[in-house]
Structures are given as C-alpha cells and as structure tokens.
Amino acid sequence: MHSTELRPPTYEDFARHLRAVSKVEELLRRTTEALDAAGLDYAVIGGNAVAAWVSTIDPHAVRTTKDVDLLVRRADLDRITEALRPIGLEPAEVLGVTMFVETRDPSPKNAVHLIFANEAIRELDSTLAPDVADAAPGIAGFRVVPLLGLVKMKLLAFRLRDQTHLVDMLSIGLLDASWQDRLPEDLRPRFVQVLEAFEREQG
C-alpha cells in the first residue's frame, strides 16, 4: 500500500465548505417556503432540526449538515410535487428513499429527503415516525418536529451521526436522564446506551 502525500488546506478549500453550508440552508428555505405557501403540513427533521433545537440553548454548539430531511404525509405527495416543481425540484426514488432532486443538479446528495409520518421508517420498526400535526414554526422560521419526536427518530436511525446528535443535545441540557421515561420501551435501551457513554465521557 502506498501513501498519498496530503497538501495543506487552502482558503479555497474552506470557502467551498462555506458555500456548501450556504447551499443547504438555501435549499431548506426555498423548500419550506414553497410548502408553507401551498398550505401543506411538514416538519423539518434530521440535522437541521437538531440545529434548530440546539440553537435555542447554545447557537455555538450547532453542527452543520449536508442535506435536507422532511417529515410529510404520504397522502400529500402529489400536492408536494406540485408545490416543489416550480422551484426546480423533481420527485425521485433512490434505493427506496423518496426524495426531490434539483433539476439542474439531480444528485441524491443535494436532495430533499422525505420520511412519511405515522409509518415505520424501517420494516421491522415497532415505533412509527411521528405525525406532523404538532410541528410549529419556531425561531428558525420553518416548521420543526417536536423535540420528543426528533429524539425518537434519532434513536430509530441510531447511526453514529444520530448518536452524536443525541450527545450534542445532552451536552447542552436539552436532554437528560429523565427523558428515558418519555420514550417507548423499545427505544429506551438505545437512549440509555448513549446516556451512559456521555456520562462516562464527562468523567
């Protein structure tokens, strides 16, 4: 195995990062404004929802995210398509994930990914994705999933990034040990796992 010599990062490298972050924010705003204008229910989920909730306590603790994730009702999919097509987003299905891709750059990496409310995210999940009825505009200016629903979704996905998001929320006091009593029984062990790892790290 031969190694590749790494070059030092340049300002242009960092500038590309800033443009990527700005592009995600622009896509989020454009999408949610179109859905709001159409009178459609939705809730921002994923990394943007974590950022919105974390910013209520400590804006400096917010992490950037690379995509836009929305919770919607499957029955609204046709109306969502009608609302998003005029802003340059077209429906697509990639590896079983329903999404809207940019007409000018139809990459799943730059897409709006959908999760359907009140449905199992994975076939064997016993806890369903939350509804969108309780989502309401907050300081972010778009509809955000309630914190309990967000925590459930992070525990259902439980990738390393999801565990990191839970740790972020624990670290600023959005979550604490009492939250395990609010969770469905099947999700409590995962929350306890993250909580105990966080507490060990705190020393």
Secondary structure, DSSP 8 states (H G I E B T S, - for coil): ----------HHHHHHHHHHHHHHHHHHHHHHHHHHHTT---EEEHHHHHHHHHHTT-GGG----SSEEEEE-GGGHHHHHHHHGGGTEEEEEETTEEEEEESSS--GGGSEEEEETTS-SSTT-SS----STT-EE-TTSSEE--HHHHHHHHHHH--HHHHHHHHHHHHTTSS-GGGGGGS-TTTHHHHHHHHHHHHHHH-
